[in-house]
Amino acid sequence: MKKTIHTFSKKYSVGASARTDHGGLGGRDGTDVDAPLFHQDHGRPVTRREFISQGFCAGTAAVVGGSVLSMLAPNKAHASLSADLEALKGDCGIATQGAGKIPFIVFDLAGGVNVAGSNVLVGGRGGQLDFLSTQGYSRQGLPGDMIPSIANPDGELSDFINNELGLAFHADSGFLRGIQDKLAITNRANVNGAVIPARSENDTGNNPHNPMYGINRAGADGSLLTLIGSRNSDSGGSSMSPAAMIDAAKRPTKVDRPSDVTGLVDTGDLVGLLNQGDAVSVMESIQRISDMKLSNVNTQVASDSDLKKLVRCGYVKSADIADRFGDPSSLNPELDTDIVGPAGIFTQEEFDGDREFQKTASVMKLVMNGFAGAGTITMGGYDYHTGNRSTGEARDLRAGRCMGAVLEYAARLNTPVMMYVVSDGSVFSNGMIDDSEGGRGKGVWTGDNSSTAASFFLVYNPNGTPNLIGATPEEQAVSQQIGYMRRDGSVETSATPAANNVNLLVETVILNYLALHGEQGRMRELFPQTGLGNAALMDSLTAFEPIVNGTIGA
């Protein structure tokens, strides 16, 4: 479907983001993006989750369950082991560079972020551009002179709609401005997305939003870790995972900074004494000597072959680790010139000054290079109904920059990615306007409101724009919005199974992940108790045609 780009030309231009060197403006007075949020209508934060959502505790990064292929980025590929050991890797269960599935990254914005209206447009039954009432948009933080239904008399198109990422955003969306700041113009045409209007409870960790275990069950995996996360929780993030999907054997390992990434692998002293190539050769020779001796030994135990396999594979794994990770730069995001530096996504100053950028870089480095297949990046401080608009705008802008970094890194590595953005609940506006520079002439966020909530995902495809399902623009518009809102700006809870059930929202996201591989028919096989209904209903909950055939490179 052809993309059109509409610009925003009100009091504050789209580019006038009032940024600082460390990611934008922020606190209650619009000066500090990391300032904690104090609410008169909330009790004192007690749990770790409450501290994160109100910004008293830094959000953490979580990578969880999936895969990627570094073979899609030849400049990052490591040398193979010798042919005899390379042939043993499969028998030893050693993944090369992920399991061949599309990388999957979640942004878990703790506290109840705004998605619908002021960021991603959400409309009625006909899709995003089936416009809501003026009052409905006001509830979602948009004043009457900035609603998307207003047509420019000169061009007969709205100045307040931007669909250069396929998914229609409000032209002054903080998310959009941040994404544009990090995602090169030439790479935006290969992005498309879908929005899911769906209620979830406000300010609680009990929403089972995190789909990572399900994504892993769909086949995603990493060569080092299956699941990693920034919090010491079963999900690795702020929100829970559905209880029925949790696999205790794959509980996330905590990762939220570069030192966590580089600390994942210890290649021992041998690599330090020799160069990497010689160290690998020594380890390969040790394996061969051990293998010859094992063939002449009878351990006289019933599980002789299994015991010998454990020994044999231990040496193979050691050689493989030295081969792939003997060079520290292969893991360290700060040494990746695509991520940090003069030509990097982040400048050195940005990277050094903002922990959210370090967290994002650590997660995407692991996911995009196949060391982990999917990740959850938890960012705190999104319970931003602070009696102004500037706080929320600044935090949306920084989250958008992190989202844009993920998409841009995928483009630089020539690998696909599915990026999912979710939060616990949402906010609403009573129509009062914040005319400060940071407030940008928009509605003040007044309080929590789960009925205005929505989630969305963006897909980057290195081979071209992801195609929406549907033979006509009208059918494609319905595919791009899974569910709809009432004209008053609230979720129509009967529109889809996901609209009023967070567990089924997670299943809907997993279904769409499978569909990108052409594997949506496996949903009931993988999740026999799924509540998404029959095949026809599942088809109506699917946004895109496949972008890969089963696995990347197939």
N, C-alpha and C positions, 0 to 999 in steps of 0.2 A: 504494500500500500504506500503510495507516494507520501513523503513527509513534507509538511509545510512548517515554516518557522515564523512565529509572530513575535515581535519585540515589544518591550514594555517601555512606556515613555511618560510615566507620571512624574510626580514630584522628585522621586529619587530614582536614578537610573539603575538598570539591572547590575551594571558593573560596580556601582558605588556601594561596595559591601562594608565599608568602614572597618577594614581588617587591621589587625596588628601583626607583628612578626610571628606571633605564636598562635595564630589560628582565628583571630576575629575578636569581636567584642563580647561582653558577657554579662556580669552579675546584675543585681537589681538596678544599679545605676548605669548599666551598660558599659562598664569599664573592665571587668574581669570575667572571662568565659569560664573560669574554674571556681568562681565564688559560690559557696553553698547557698541553697535556697531555704528561706525561712517562711513558713506558712502559718498564719494565725488560725487557719481552720484545720491544721494537722497537729497531732500530738508530737511530743519530742521523739525523734527517730530512736529506735531501740535495736532493731535487727540490722544485720549487715546489709540486707536488701534495701531497707529504708534509708540507710546512710548513703548508699550508692545512688538511689533514685533522686535524692535531694542534693546530691553533689558534695556531701560531707566526706565521702570516701571515694577515691578515684575508681572509675569503672575499670574493668579488667578485660583482657582479651581471651577468647576461648576458641581453640580450634578443635573441631570435632569431625569425626568420621568420614572421609571420603577419599577422593583420589585426584591425581593429575598426571600428565605425562610430560616430563622434561624433554622427551624426544621431539616434542613440538618446538622446543627452543634449542637447536643444535649447539649454539654457542655456550649453553650451560651444561651440556652433556658431559659425563665423565667417561673415561676409557673403560672398556670391558675387561673382565678378568680373562685369563687364558681360556682357550676353548673348552678344555676338559673340566675346569671348575665352573665355567659359565653354564655348562650343561647340567651341573648338579644343583643350581640355584632353585630351579622349579621344584625338584624333588625335596629340597630342604625348606620349601615354603618361603623363600626370600623374594619379596616383591622387588621389581626393578625400579620403576619410577611411578608408583601408584598402580591402581587396578584398571586404568583405562576409562574411568568414568569422568564426567564433567566436574571440575572443581566447584565446590559449593561453600559460600561464605554467608553467614548471618550477621546482621547488625542488630543487636539486642539493646534498644535505647530505653534504659530503665527509668520508669516514673510516669509514663503516659504521654508520649510525644504526639504532636499533631501530625497527621498524614493527610487526611482528606481536606480538599478545598484549597487551603493556603499552600500546600506543597503539591500533592498529586490530586488532580481533578477526579472527582467521583460524581457520577450522574445517576439518572433514573434507568429504567429498563433498557433503553436504547444504547447505553454505554456512557462513557465519560462526558460526551458532549450533548447528552440528553439533559439539558440544564435544570438545576434546582431553582427554587424560588429565591428571591432576594433575601428573605428572612433566613432561608436555609444556609445560604452562603455567609450571612452575617454570623450565624451560629458557629461556622467554621473559620471565623476570623477575617472575613473579607468584607470591607465596606461596600456600599452600593455603587460607588464609582470605580471599583476594581474587580467587579464580578466578571467571569468569563463570557457571559452571554451578551455583554455590551459590544456592539459592532463599531468599528472605526468607520465613520461616514465616508472617508476617502477611499478605503480599500474594501469595505464591506466585510472585513474580517476582524476578529477580536484582537486587541493589543495585549490581552492578558492570557493568551494560550501559547504555550511553547511545546511543540512535539518533535523537536529534533532528536530526542532519544526514543522516538516511537511512542512511548507512553506519554500522554498529555500531562504536563505540569503547568501550574500557574506560572506565568512568565517572571514573577518576582519571588518564586519559591526559594527559601534558604537552601534547601537540599539541592535544587537545580543550580543555583549560583555556585555552590561549593563543588559540585560535580564538574561544571564547566571550567572551574579554576584548575582542575587537575587532569581532566580528560581532553586530549588533543582534539581539535575540530575534525581532523581527518578520520578519527576513530569513532566518532559519535554515530555515524551512519550504520555501523555494525551492531548497534544496541537497540533492543526493544524490550518491552516489559508489560506487566499486567498488574492490576490492583484488585484486592479482595476486601470489600467492605465486610467487616466482621467484628462483633462486640467481644470485648474481654474485660474482666474486672479491673478496676483501678487500684494502683498502688499495692499490688500483692504479688508475691513470688509463687502463688499457687496456680497461676495460669500455666498450663503445660504447653508453652509456645515452641519449645526448642525441638526441631525435627532431626537432630544429628544422628541419633541411633537409627531412625528410620532410613535416613539417607545411606548410612552404612549398610543396612540390610538390603538396600537396593543395589549394592555392589561397590560403593565408593570405599576406598581404602588408601592408605599411604605406605610408603616404603620404610618409614621409621616408626610412625605412630598411627593408630587408627583414630583416636579421639584425643584432643588436647583442649584445654580451656583455661581462662584467666581466673576462675573461681574454684575453690575447693568444694565443688558440689557435684551431684550426679550428672548434671547437664553441662557443667563447665561454664555456665553463664548465670544471668540473673533469674530468668524464668526457668521453670521446671521442664523436664521432658515427660511425655506421656508415660505413665507407669508401665503400661503393657509393652513398651518398646525398649525399656532400659535393659542393657546387657551389662551386668556387674563386671564382667571380665574386660570390658572396654571403657571403664570409667576414665574420664579425661585426665590427662597430665597437664599441670598448670603451665601456661606460657603467656607472658604478657610484656616481654621486653627482649632485646637482642641477646642479652646474656643467658636468658632461658633457652633460646634457640641454640646457641653455640654450646651450651652445656648438655645438650641432648646426647652427644656422641663423645666418647673418649677413645681415641685410637692408640693410646698407650705410648710408652717411651720409644718404641722402635722407630716410629715415624719421625720422632725428634732426632734420633741418632743418625738415621739414613734419610735420603730424599724419599719422597712418596713412592716413586716407581720402584726403587730398590726394596723398600719395606714391603710392598705388595708382593714382589717376587720372592722374598724370603718366606712370607706367610704361605704363599702358594706351594713352595717347596716343602715346608713343614707339613702341609696337608697331604701332599703326595707320599711323603715318607711314612706318615701316620697311617695312611690308607693301605700301603703295602704291608706294614706290620699287622694291621687289623685282619687282613685277609689270611694271615697265618696263625691267628689266635682263636682258640675256642674258649669262650668265657664260661662255658658249662652252665649257662642259665637259660631258662626257657625263652626268654626274650632276647636271645643273642643278637639277632639281626636289628632289632629296635635299638639296643644299646649301642651297637656299632654305628648306626645311623646318627644317633645323638652326637657321638664323638666326631664323626666325619663332618656333620653339618656345622658343628661348633667351629671347626677350623675354616670351613668355607665362609661362614658368616663373618669371622674375624678378618679374613682376606678381603671380603666384599666391603666391609666398613672402611678399612684402610684405603681401598681403591676409590671409594666414592667420597669419603669425608676426611681423608688425610690432609687435604688443603682446607684450612679453616674458612677461607673465603667462599667455599661452596655452600656454607650455611649462614654466614653472618649477613643479615640484611643491610647493615651499615656499610659493608664492603661491596655491595651490589650497586654498580654505577647506574643501573636503571632505576634504582630506588632513591639513592642519596648522592648528591653531588651537583656539579654545574649542569649536567645534562639529565639529572635524575628527576623523579617525580617530586621529591622534597629537596629543598636546599639544605645544606648542612645546618644552617641557623634554625630553620623550621624543625628539623629532626631533633636537634639538641634541645630545643625550647618547648616541645610539646609532647607529653607522654602519650597522648592519643595517637599521634603520628607514629611514634615508636612501636606502639602496640599494633597498629594496623600493619605497619611494615613487617613486623615479626610474623603475624598470622599469614599475610599474603605470600611472604617468602616461602613458608612451609607448604602452603596449599598449592600454589602455582607451580612449584618445582617438584611436586609429587611426594614430598616427605610426609605430608598429611593431606588427606583428600578434601577436607571441608573444615570450616572454622566458624566460630561464633565470636564476634567482637562486641563485648559489652561496654557500653559507654553510659556513664552516670550523669545525673543532673537534669533529666528530662521531665521532671515533675514541675514544669516552669510556669505555672499560673501564679505569677508574682505581682499582679497589679499593673504590669506594663506589657509591652510587646517586645521590647529590645532584647531582653534576656533570651527569650525563645528564638528570636531571629538569629542571634549570635551562635547559639548552640546548634541550631539547624544548619547554619553555614559550615561550622567545623565538621559536623557529621557528614555533610555533603562532600567536603574535601576528602574525607577518609573513603567514602564510597567511590568518588572519582578516581582516587589512587588505585583502588582494587581494579576498576575497569581499565585504567590506563596500563597497569602492570600486565594484565591479561593480554592487552593488545600488543605490548612490547614483546611478550613471550610467544605471541601467536597461538594462544590457547584459549578455549572457551571458558566461560564462568557463568554460574547462576548465583546472583546476589539477592538475598532475602532480607527485608527490613521490617522489624516487628517491635511492638511495645506493649506494655501492660496497661490497657485502658487508653484514654485520650483526654483532651481538654476542650473547653468551649469558650466562646466569647459572648458577653452581654451587649455587644455593639459599641461600647465606648472605644474611642480611637486614641492611639498613641501617635502623636504627630512629631515626636522626637526623631532625630536623624536615624537612630537605631531602630525605632519603632516603625519607620517607613510608611506611616499613614495608615496602619492596619489596626484591626480590632485587638484590644487587650485580652489576654487570656485570663478568664475569670475564675475558673475552677475545673475540677475533674468531671468528665462525662463519658462513660463507656459507650454511649449510643452513637458517638461521632467517630468511632475507631475504625481503622482500616490498616491492612498490611499491603506491601507490594513487593514485587521482585523484578529485577532487571537481568537480562541475558546478553552477554557479549558473544558474538559468533565471528571468528576470524575469517570465515568464508563468505560473509555477507549478512545482510539484515535478517534476523530471525523472522520467519513468516507466520503471521497469525492464521489460525484456522478459520476458514470461511471463503465462499466463492465470491461474495460481494462485500463492498465496504461496510454495509450495514451488519452483515454477519460477523465480520472481523471486529467491528466495534463492540459487539456483545461478547466475543471471545476475550477481548482485552480487559474487560471488567467482569470479574467472576462474582455475580451478585449485583445489587444496586442499593441506592438510598431513596428514602421518601423525599418528597419535595421540601420537607422541613429540615433536611440535612441530617437525619438520623438513619441508621442502618435498618433496612427491611429484613427483619429476622427470619422471614419465611422464604427468602429468595434462594438460598442454597443451604445445604447441610452445615457448611462452615460458618454461616452468618451468626449463629448463636451458640456455637459449640467449639471451644478452642481445640479439643482433641481432633475434631473433624477438619478444622483449619489446617492443622499440621498434616493430616492425611491428604488434604487438597494440594498442599505444597509438594509433598512427596510424589503424588500422582503427576504433577507437572514436571518434576525432575525426571521421572521415568519417561514421560512423553517426549522430552528432548532427545532421548535415546531411541525413540520408537518402541518403547517397552511398556506403555501404559497398560497393555493386556496382562502384565505380570502383577498388577496391584492386588488382586484377590488371592493370587498364589502366595505373595509375600506377606499379606495382611488378611488372613482368612476372615477375621471378624470386622473388616472395614465397614464403616457406616455410610459410605459414599453411594451406596445403591448399585443398580445394575450398570451394564456397560454403556447404555445410552445416557444415563445420568452422568456417569464419569466423563463421557465425551463432552458434555455441556460444561464441565468444570475444568476443561483443558484449554490452554491458551494457544500453544504453538505447535507447528509442525516440527518433526525431528530435525535437529541440527547435526547429529552424528548417528551412525548406524550401530546401535548396541554399545560399542566402545569407541573411544577416540582412535582414529586411524583405521577403523574397520571399513 
